[in-house]
Amino acid sequence: MSTALLVGTTACSSSDDNSGETPAPGGGSPTAASSPGQPTDQPTEELLADLTAANVVKAMAGAGYKCANDGVYAICTQGPVAVWVLTGDHERPPVVSLHSTGPAAAATANISTALPAALEYAHINPRKQITDWFGQQTGKTTAQLTAGNWQVEWSVEVDTDEPGAHLTLTDKLCKANCQAE
């Protein structure tokens, strides 16, 4: 099977791996998946190269998200989750946030389902740490995490006219035009 060959090739030689050069909108990352040939060792998560906001939106659109501009954000939706990407001329988006409306449990589940792919499309590192942490936030209405160069904030709207949940990732290295007005 070609997947086994690819995983074996990746494990033996990283010089042939060019996956950091272009976004992989529908593809996924073979080096980030566990390899059947490694019984107890956890593979190292592949670090993805920074993408501009425009390339993040392009990757999401290529994966079937419907994307449109709304002021300084590009908003890409697929199912019950909207991914907001702050646009600009930065090396990577200063803000990427996931939003889902509805009761807390449903909105949290929707974001949990969309999160791994959204992090990959946006080339946010470390993806596994953020995804694992988010999985521990069930039932909480607020939480924060610093992961790599990202500040991650979780909030759930309860007892409001528009309940929902929001997960916002902010680039700690951004120095100018890092927030929406």
Residue, then its C-alpha position, 0 to 999 in steps of 0.5 A: m500500500s502506498t501509505a505504508l511506503l510513504v510512512g516508511t520513506t518519511a521515517c527513513s529520510s526526511s530530506d525527501d519530504n517537501s510537505g512544508e513547502t505548500p499547504a495540503p488542503g485535503g491531504g493531511s500529514p502522514t508524518a503526524a499520524s502514528s506509524p504501525g511500524q513504531p510499537t511504543d514510540q510516539p512520532t514527532e509532530e511535523l512542524l508546518a511552515d507559516l502560511t499567510a492568511a490568504n494561503v490559509v483561506k485558500a487551503m480551507a476553500g480547497a477543503g470545501y469551506k465556504c469563505a468570504n471576507d467580512g471586514v478584516y476577517a475572512i470567515c470560512t464555514q463548514g457545517p456548524v463551525a465558522v473559522w475566522v482568520l484575521t487578514g493582513d500582510h503578516e507571515r501568518p494570521p495574527v488571529v485564528s478563531l473557531h466559533s459555533t452557536g447553540p447549546a454549550a455541549a453541542a457547540t463544544a463538540n462541533i469545535s472539537t470535531a473541526l479543530p484538528a483540520a483547522l489547525e492543520y490548514a492554518h499551519i498552527n504549531p503545536r497542533k497536538q498539544i492544542t487539540d489534547w488540551f481542548g479535549q480536557q475543556t469539556g464542561k468549562t466555560t473559560a480556559q487559557l493555554t500558551a502553546g508554542n507562540w500561540q495564546v489559546e483562549w476558550s469561552v462558552e456563552v451561556d445564559t445569553d440570547e445567542p449561546g455558543a462557544h469560541l476558541t481563539l488562537t492569537d499569535k504572541l509574536c505579532k507586533a502590529n495590526c494584531q487585533a481586529e478594530 
